[in-house]
Structure formats: C-alpha cells, structure tokens
Amino acid sequence: MDPIQSFAGEGPDVASGEAASPERRASEQTRREFGARLLQSVVAFGLVETLWSHRLMAAGDAADVGKWFAELAEMSSDLHERKLKDTEFQAMMEALYRRVDLPALIRAVRLEDLEKKATLPDHGAVSLGFDLSRIEGVPPQPGFGKQIFGVKKGRSIVPHGHSNMCTGFIVLKGNFRGRHYDRVETQPDHYLIRPTIDRTFAPGELSTISDHKDNIHWFESHSESGFVFNIHVMGYDPTIKEPSGRLYLDPLGEKLDGGLIRAKKLTYEECTDKFG
C-alpha cells in the first residue's frame, strides 16, 4: 500500500475505486494512531535530549542546588562552632557563591512565582520568603536565615550595618549600585565609617559582609525591578554583645580626614524616608 494512503482517512480505495471495508478502515486507523504516537515519542525524545544538553533537567538542577545549600549549611555550622573566623567564613561564602548555577538557583527559589505575587513598595524593599525543604539535600536546620529582597527602580535596600552577623547577597535579576563601608568606630549618635566598595552589580554578582570587613551595605536598583538573594548567619560570636538587628545610618554625612565619614545614626523610618 502507498504509505500516504495509510494516513488518508476514511474514503474509497483509490487503487480499486471501491469503498474500503470496515476491517480495512480499522486497520488504517490503527496505523494512523501508531504513527501519531511514534511522532510524539520522537519529538519528546528530542526535547529531553535538548534539555539535557543545556543542563535544564529539573532533577539535576535540584540536586546541584541542594548540594550547594548543604555546603553553605556546613560552613555556617563551622562558623557557629568557632571553627572559622568571620572573615574566613566571608571568603569561603564568596567562593561558594561564585560557583552557583544562577539559572538553577532562580528556579529552585521559584523567583518567577515570587515576582508575580510580590508588590514592590514605593519606598524601601520587600522581603520575600522561600521554601528550602522541598530541595533534596538541604538539611532541615541549615543554620542560616534566607530571604529575597525586591525593589523598584530608584528604590533601595537602605544603608545599614549589622553586628554579630555575616551575610551574603547574589543579584538574581536587575542591576544595582552597591556600596559598602567599614564601620571603624561607634559613638552615641553616629558611626565613623570608611567607603570600601562602590560599583554596579549585575545578575550573578555578589557581595558579603562580616563584623570585620565591608560591614555596612546599601543597594539601589537601576532596573525597573530588581531581586537579590540573601542568606545571613547571626549570633556566631558570644563575645559580641550588640544585638544582631540592623544598624541604620546616613553614609552621606560629614567627610573627615583619612577618608572617614561621620554617619549619623538613623531610625528605620528616617533611613527609609531618605534613602528608600
């Protein structure tokens, strides 16, 4: 039989000019279904092969990201147990951040879903939670906090510092101007700070802070919307008596000798009104 006829549908037998029998029509229908299934299988196999070649397989992504988070959890445990100094942890966190598969991380935290649900504020940033428990390999108690910050264009993760905390950012989406400072001295109504970093951060780029290096940061979005991944490890040093909350300040204060800035202490509301 002409192969084309097997997919021709019901109708007369072209060769004989006679109507096809019910048995023949059933046979042709079976061949059509088989051909359709075969075509679907070929297409599906090609799609799987393409996804594999581009490292987009969901299971593989989840496993890689799970291992990445597990390493981060192990480092956090070492910091809490005083096996690492904060600056050592900071350097190791930066090295680990540089290894992350950014598209896989974005899928793991379901950024697209979070972005659809988020309402970005007119001042400051919104903090978005995400679930790690469904990612295989992540310990139930990883030893670090996590969140994603979202901001509108021209809005900021406002300038602030921390005490007894290490934290690290990865830009997931958008471009930011990122500024860091060292907190040199604390006075009753101000901090003495020294600028250390001031540059543009694109997706995949990172920054970290510890109590002893780059411990004040400020990120302003230059894109229509921007999202930053963050983890933080708090209370790792029992000798530090200050609470681990944010320390708000004005980094555009009076410039002093030696590159220092007298940065007035601010409340959250004052800082958000001025810089948010």
PyMOL commands that set and color helices and strands:
alter all, ss='L'
color gray80, all
select helices_A, chain A and resi 3-7+22-53+58-80+86-99+102-108+111-117+257-259+268-275
alter helices_A, ss='H'
color red, helices_A
select strands_A, chain A and resi 126-128+145-152+156-161+165-173+176-186+190-201+206-209+216-221+225-234+247-248+254-255+261-264
alter strands_A, ss='S'
color yellow, strands_A
deselect
rebuild
show_as cartoon
